[in-house]
Amino acid sequence: MKRERSSVVDALLKSEEPSVRWKVLTRIVREDPESRKVLELREEIRTSPRAKALIAGRDKRFVREPYVYANWRGAHWTLAMLAEIGYPMGDESLLSMRDQVLDHWLNSSFYMEFESKSAVPKHRSAEGVPIIQGRYRRCASQQGNALYSITRLGLADKKSDRLAERLMHWQWPDGGWNCDRKPSAHISSFNESLLPMLGLAAHAERAKDDAARAAALKASEIFLCRRLFKSRTDGKMISPHWVRPKYPRYWHYDMLGGLVAMAEMGLIKDARCADALNLLERKELPKGGWAAQGRFYKVSASMDMSTRFGSISQVDWGGAGNARMNEWVTADALYVLRAAGRM
């Protein structure tokens, strides 16, 4: 391990954030996730200011938020962020949020479908899922993220299994998903495919569902055949935004998120990950660690009308800046390099 990386790992293990320590301890040091040390750390996460702020946002100021998907304060995002920070599994106090999310993403409109030969406006979503040019046009990152977070939190049940069924039903021939309602759209979306892939993989592991595992592996080819960030036709970078790590990523795709997904699925040593891993290593800061090169959230502790409809987070995630280390991005970067045998 490079000296800088060793010192960064040591620093992260002393972080004030128990969730950062949990990520490093379980994913980089590879401590047994069922060890007393890790279980005690997850209990520390349960009572951490970060977890309390995320849950308080649902229990108090935001409890009347009618839309579970409100950025980034709805119940959907609260569960997603709790899963992300290593909140303990099986907490029954989260069941009401889980049920709210499942009721929303499994309502009757997601079982209705209609065919169209032309683009379909979003306001027709109440009519069901459109089929255009033989492909379901559905923002599957929503059901995918719900399945992923509910499973990681140990709250999955037969009802959440229905999310997996919907995702496999909507899967495109090339392996992914897309909500683009223009008939010309014929390639799956990276943004809409990463979370369904992870959700199906997590569900498959829990439920021993071979069909879901096969669907997740099929989805992985969307990313791998493009080396996580390159065009298949000319090998050029698809989007400059994809090579600028951010945290949290929420529903957005970037190269580091793709690498984390490949590591979680046991695919990080596929040769097609090499270009992304090489680029990630080149982004390492001179004194060690990685920066968050942008962010998707604003921080607010209030809910006045000026912030109500913004992408508001109840907690800060280390900010952004090209020259300073972000602990969360660094923990993810070190995880994928460790999984790829580059540590």
VENMO-V673851 format. One line per field, one symbol per residue. ss: DSSP state (H for helix, E for strand, C for the rest). phi: phi as a letter, one per 40 degrees, with the letter a starting at -180 (. if undefined). psi: psi as a letter, one per 30 degrees, with the letter a starting at -180 (. if undefined). Layout:
ss: ???
phi: ???
psi: ???
This chain:
ss: CCHHHHHHHHHHCCCCCHHHHHHHHHHCCCCCCCCHHHHHHHHHHHCCHHHHHHHHHHHCCCCCCCCCCCCCCCHHHHHHHHHHCCCCCCCHHHHHHHHHHHHHHCCHHHHCEEEECCCCCHHHHHHCEEEECCEEECCCHHHHHHHHHHHHCCCCCHHHHHHHHHHHHHCCCCCCCCCCCCCCCCCCCHHHHHHHHHHHHHHHHHHCCHHHHHHHHHHHHHHHCCCCCECCCCCCECCHHHHCCCCCCCCCCCHHHHHHHHHHCCCCCCHHHHHHHHHHHHCCCCCCCCCCCCCCCEECCCCCCCCCCCCEECCCCCCCCCCCCCHHHHHHHHHHHHHCCCC
phi: .ddcccccddcccbdcccccccdcccbbcgcdcbcccccccccccdbcdccccccccccbcbccdcbcbdcbbcddcccccccccgddcgcccccccdcccccccbcdccbcaacacbdbccccccchccbbfgbcbbcccccccccccccccgbcacccdcccccccccccdchbaabcccdccbbcccccbccddccccccccccfcccccccccccccdcccbfgabcccbgcdcacccbbdbaccfcccadccccdcccccgbcccdccccccccccccccdchgbccchabbbbacbbcccbdbcccbcbcbggbicbbcbccccccccccccccgbb
psi: kkeeeeeeeeeefglfjfeeeeeeeefefhkkfgleeeeeeeeeeegleeeeeeeefefcegfgjfjfgkkhfleefeeeeeeeggkklgjfffeeeeeeeeeefglffffklkkkflkklffgfffakkjkhgkkjkiffeeeeeeeeeefgggkaeefffeeeeeeefkleffalkgkgkffkgklkeeffeeeeeeeeeeeeefhjeeeeeeeeeeffeeefghfglkfefglkekfffgjklklfcfkkleeeeeeeeeegggfgkfffeeeeeeeeffkleglllljhllgllkkglhlfffeglikkflkhgalkfgkkkeeeeeeeeeeeeefgg.
